[in-house]
């Protein structure tokens, strides 16, 4: 499971919000897919 996001999202809440929206995972076929909203919320609360 690979999560890609900019290193500098922490310094700007707007940038963080955009990065959270754009978070994707790569499934076992190698194609990106959108993270489910509940997982998105958990991730953004951990950042």
DRENVEX-239545 format. One record per atom (N, C-alpha, C): residue number from 1; atom name; x, z, y. Coordinates in nm, 4 decimals, padded with zeros to 6 digits, always signed. Example, Ala and Ser with C-alpha at 12.3 -4.5 7.8 and 13.67 -1.06 7.14 Angstrom:
% DRENVEX-239545
@resi: 1&name: N&X: +01.3190&Z: +00.7800&Y: -00.5690
@resi: 1&name: CA&X: +01.2300&Z: +00.7800&Y: -00.4500
@resi: 1&name: C&X: +01.3200&Z: +00.7800&Y: -00.3300
@resi: 2&name: N&X: +01.2850&Z: +00.7080&Y: -00.2250
@resi: 2&name: CA&X: +01.3670&Z: +00.7140&Y: -00.1060
@resi: 2&name: C&X: +01.2900&Z: +00.7870&Y: +00.0030
This chain:
% DRENVEX-239545
@resi: 1&name: N&X: +00.0854&Z: +00.0000&Y: -00.1189
@resi: 1&name: CA&X: +00.0000&Z: +00.0000&Y: +00.0000
@resi: 1&name: C&X: +00.0886&Z: +00.0000&Y: +00.1234
@resi: 2&name: N&X: +00.0715&Z: -00.1010&Y: +00.2061
@resi: 2&name: CA&X: +00.1578&Z: -00.1138&Y: +00.3228
@resi: 2&name: C&X: +00.0744&Z: -00.1060&Y: +00.4494
@resi: 3&name: N&X: +00.1136&Z: -00.0157&Y: +00.5387
@resi: 3&name: CA&X: +00.0452&Z: -00.0033&Y: +00.6672
@resi: 3&name: C&X: +00.1407&Z: -00.0491&Y: +00.7758
@resi: 4&name: N&X: +00.0955&Z: -00.1464&Y: +00.8544
@resi: 4&name: CA&X: +00.1807&Z: -00.1991&Y: +00.9599
@resi: 4&name: C&X: +00.1254&Z: -00.1550&Y: +01.0943
@resi: 5&name: N&X: +00.2114&Z: -00.0977&Y: +01.1773
@resi: 5&name: CA&X: +00.1696&Z: -00.0615&Y: +01.3117
@resi: 5&name: C&X: +00.2905&Z: -00.0515&Y: +01.4021
@resi: 6&name: N&X: +00.2700&Z: -00.0678&Y: +01.5309
@resi: 6&name: CA&X: +00.3802&Z: -00.0617&Y: +01.6262
@resi: 6&name: C&X: +00.4358&Z: +00.0795&Y: +01.6338
@resi: 7&name: N&X: +00.5649&Z: +00.0905&Y: +01.6554
@resi: 7&name: CA&X: +00.6300&Z: +00.2207&Y: +01.6653
@resi: 7&name: C&X: +00.5868&Z: +00.2964&Y: +01.7902
@resi: 8&name: N&X: +00.5503&Z: +00.2248&Y: +01.8937
@resi: 8&name: CA&X: +00.5289&Z: +00.2875&Y: +02.0244
@resi: 8&name: C&X: +00.3833&Z: +00.3214&Y: +02.0532
@resi: 9&name: N&X: +00.2955&Z: +00.3196&Y: +01.9510
@resi: 9&name: CA&X: +00.1542&Z: +00.3458&Y: +01.9770
@resi: 9&name: C&X: +00.1288&Z: +00.4879&Y: +02.0256
@resi: 10&name: N&X: +00.2195&Z: +00.5799&Y: +01.9934
@resi: 10&name: CA&X: +00.1948&Z: +00.7199&Y: +02.0267
@resi: 10&name: C&X: +00.1936&Z: +00.7468&Y: +02.1765
@resi: 11&name: N&X: +00.2584&Z: +00.6612&Y: +02.2548
@resi: 11&name: CA&X: +00.2726&Z: +00.6915&Y: +02.3968
@resi: 11&name: C&X: +00.1547&Z: +00.6451&Y: +02.4811
@resi: 12&name: N&X: +00.0600&Z: +00.5757&Y: +02.4198
@resi: 12&name: CA&X: -00.0530&Z: +00.5246&Y: +02.4974
@resi: 12&name: C&X: -00.1781&Z: +00.5240&Y: +02.4110
@resi: 13&name: N&X: -00.2778&Z: +00.6003&Y: +02.4508
@resi: 13&name: CA&X: -00.3985&Z: +00.6120&Y: +02.3682
@resi: 13&name: C&X: -00.4719&Z: +00.4798&Y: +02.3543
@resi: 14&name: N&X: -00.4702&Z: +00.3961&Y: +02.4577
@resi: 14&name: CA&X: -00.5343&Z: +00.2651&Y: +02.4458
@resi: 14&name: C&X: -00.4629&Z: +00.1789&Y: +02.3436
@resi: 15&name: N&X: -00.3300&Z: +00.1815&Y: +02.3478
@resi: 15&name: CA&X: -00.2524&Z: +00.1061&Y: +02.2496
@resi: 15&name: C&X: -00.2782&Z: +00.1609&Y: +02.1099
@resi: 16&name: N&X: -00.2863&Z: +00.2921&Y: +02.0986
@resi: 16&name: CA&X: -00.3158&Z: +00.3551&Y: +01.9705
@resi: 16&name: C&X: -00.4513&Z: +00.3094&Y: +01.9170
@resi: 17&name: N&X: -00.5501&Z: +00.3055&Y: +02.0039
@resi: 17&name: CA&X: -00.6832&Z: +00.2622&Y: +01.9624
@resi: 17&name: C&X: -00.6797&Z: +00.1182&Y: +01.9119
@resi: 18&name: N&X: -00.6089&Z: +00.0309&Y: +01.9836
@resi: 18&name: CA&X: -00.5982&Z: -00.1085&Y: +01.9406
@resi: 18&name: C&X: -00.5265&Z: -00.1191&Y: +01.8067
@resi: 19&name: N&X: -00.4190&Z: -00.0417&Y: +01.7915
@resi: 19&name: CA&X: -00.3432&Z: -00.0457&Y: +01.6668
@resi: 19&name: C&X: -00.4286&Z: +00.0039&Y: +01.5502
@resi: 20&name: N&X: -00.5087&Z: +00.1060&Y: +01.5742
@resi: 20&name: CA&X: -00.5958&Z: +00.1591&Y: +01.4700
@resi: 20&name: C&X: -00.6967&Z: +00.0540&Y: +01.4258
@resi: 21&name: N&X: -00.7523&Z: -00.0176&Y: +01.5221
@resi: 21&name: CA&X: -00.8480&Z: -00.1237&Y: +01.4899
@resi: 21&name: C&X: -00.7816&Z: -00.2332&Y: +01.4075
@resi: 22&name: N&X: -00.6560&Z: -00.2598&Y: +01.4365
@resi: 22&name: CA&X: -00.5871&Z: -00.3711&Y: +01.3722
@resi: 22&name: C&X: -00.5129&Z: -00.3336&Y: +01.2443
@resi: 23&name: N&X: -00.5183&Z: -00.2069&Y: +01.2036
@resi: 23&name: CA&X: -00.4540&Z: -00.1657&Y: +01.0787
@resi: 23&name: C&X: -00.5098&Z: -00.2448&Y: +00.9602
@resi: 24&name: N&X: -00.4209&Z: -00.2932&Y: +00.8781
@resi: 24&name: CA&X: -00.4633&Z: -00.3623&Y: +00.7561
@resi: 24&name: C&X: -00.3830&Z: -00.3115&Y: +00.6382
@resi: 25&name: N&X: -00.4404&Z: -00.3245&Y: +00.5206
@resi: 25&name: CA&X: -00.3660&Z: -00.2965&Y: +00.3980
@resi: 25&name: C&X: -00.3443&Z: -00.4279&Y: +00.3246
@resi: 26&name: N&X: -00.2439&Z: -00.4314&Y: +00.2399
@resi: 26&name: CA&X: -00.2222&Z: -00.5476&Y: +00.1543
@resi: 26&name: C&X: -00.2624&Z: -00.5083&Y: +00.0126
@resi: 27&name: N&X: -00.3616&Z: -00.5781&Y: -00.0425
@resi: 27&name: CA&X: -00.4062&Z: -00.5448&Y: -00.1777
@resi: 27&name: C&X: -00.3121&Z: -00.6087&Y: -00.2804
@resi: 28&name: N&X: -00.3442&Z: -00.5948&Y: -00.4078
@resi: 28&name: CA&X: -00.2522&Z: -00.6405&Y: -00.5121
@resi: 28&name: C&X: -00.2398&Z: -00.7921&Y: -00.5209
@resi: 29&name: N&X: -00.3219&Z: -00.8668&Y: -00.4491
@resi: 29&name: CA&X: -00.3082&Z: -01.0121&Y: -00.4447
@resi: 29&name: C&X: -00.2191&Z: -01.0551&Y: -00.3298
@resi: 30&name: N&X: -00.1781&Z: -00.9595&Y: -00.2469
@resi: 30&name: CA&X: -00.0909&Z: -00.9905&Y: -00.1349
@resi: 30&name: C&X: -00.1655&Z: -01.0324&Y: -00.0098
@resi: 31&name: N&X: -00.2979&Z: -01.0363&Y: -00.0187
@resi: 31&name: CA&X: -00.3774&Z: -01.0749&Y: +00.0980
@resi: 31&name: C&X: -00.4144&Z: -00.9507&Y: +00.1785
@resi: 32&name: N&X: -00.3999&Z: -00.9561&Y: +00.3115
@resi: 32&name: CA&X: -00.4371&Z: -00.8408&Y: +00.3930
@resi: 32&name: C&X: -00.5876&Z: -00.8172&Y: +00.3899
@resi: 33&name: N&X: -00.6258&Z: -00.6927&Y: +00.3949
@resi: 33&name: CA&X: -00.7673&Z: -00.6586&Y: +00.4053
@resi: 33&name: C&X: -00.7820&Z: -00.5423&Y: +00.5016
@resi: 34&name: N&X: -00.8980&Z: -00.5320&Y: +00.5618
@resi: 34&name: CA&X: -00.9208&Z: -00.4284&Y: +00.6616
@resi: 34&name: C&X: -00.9369&Z: -00.2937&Y: +00.5919
@resi: 35&name: N&X: -00.8756&Z: -00.1916&Y: +00.6471
@resi: 35&name: CA&X: -00.8926&Z: -00.0562&Y: +00.5952
@resi: 35&name: C&X: -01.0362&Z: -00.0097&Y: +00.6237
@resi: 36&name: N&X: -01.1009&Z: +00.0535&Y: +00.5265
@resi: 36&name: CA&X: -01.2354&Z: +00.1079&Y: +00.5497
@resi: 36&name: C&X: -01.2376&Z: +00.2029&Y: +00.6686
@resi: 37&name: N&X: -01.3489&Z: +00.2062&Y: +00.7395
@resi: 37&name: CA&X: -01.3579&Z: +00.2826&Y: +00.8641
@resi: 37&name: C&X: -01.3271&Z: +00.4305&Y: +00.8439
@resi: 38&name: N&X: -01.3725&Z: +00.4889&Y: +00.7333
@resi: 38&name: CA&X: -01.3457&Z: +00.6317&Y: +00.7107
@resi: 38&name: C&X: -01.1965&Z: +00.6586&Y: +00.6947
@resi: 39&name: N&X: -01.1257&Z: +00.5672&Y: +00.6295
@resi: 39&name: CA&X: -00.9810&Z: +00.5818&Y: +00.6170
@resi: 39&name: C&X: -00.9128&Z: +00.5611&Y: +00.7516
@resi: 40&name: N&X: -00.9652&Z: +00.4661&Y: +00.8299
@resi: 40&name: CA&X: -00.9156&Z: +00.4442&Y: +00.9656
@resi: 40&name: C&X: -00.9216&Z: +00.5719&Y: +01.0478
@resi: 41&name: N&X: -01.0339&Z: +00.6422&Y: +01.0385
@resi: 41&name: CA&X: -01.0512&Z: +00.7668&Y: +01.1131
@resi: 41&name: C&X: -00.9497&Z: +00.8707&Y: +01.0673
@resi: 42&name: N&X: -00.9310&Z: +00.8821&Y: +00.9364
@resi: 42&name: CA&X: -00.8342&Z: +00.9780&Y: +00.8835
@resi: 42&name: C&X: -00.6930&Z: +00.9454&Y: +00.9305
@resi: 43&name: N&X: -00.6581&Z: +00.8173&Y: +00.9288
@resi: 43&name: CA&X: -00.5249&Z: +00.7761&Y: +00.9724
@resi: 43&name: C&X: -00.5032&Z: +00.8067&Y: +01.1193
@resi: 44&name: N&X: -00.6006&Z: +00.7733&Y: +01.2020
@resi: 44&name: CA&X: -00.5830&Z: +00.7942&Y: +01.3456
@resi: 44&name: C&X: -00.5799&Z: +00.9424&Y: +01.3804
@resi: 45&name: N&X: -00.6457&Z: +01.0252&Y: +01.3012
@resi: 45&name: CA&X: -00.6413&Z: +01.1690&Y: +01.3268
@resi: 45&name: C&X: -00.5075&Z: +01.2295&Y: +01.2843
@resi: 46&name: N&X: -00.4368&Z: +01.1616&Y: +01.1949
@resi: 46&name: CA&X: -00.3061&Z: +01.2097&Y: +01.1493
@resi: 46&name: C&X: -00.1936&Z: +01.1672&Y: +01.2428
@resi: 47&name: N&X: -00.2165&Z: +01.0652&Y: +01.3205
@resi: 47&name: CA&X: -00.1114&Z: +01.0097&Y: +01.4072
@resi: 47&name: C&X: -00.0867&Z: +01.1005&Y: +01.5257
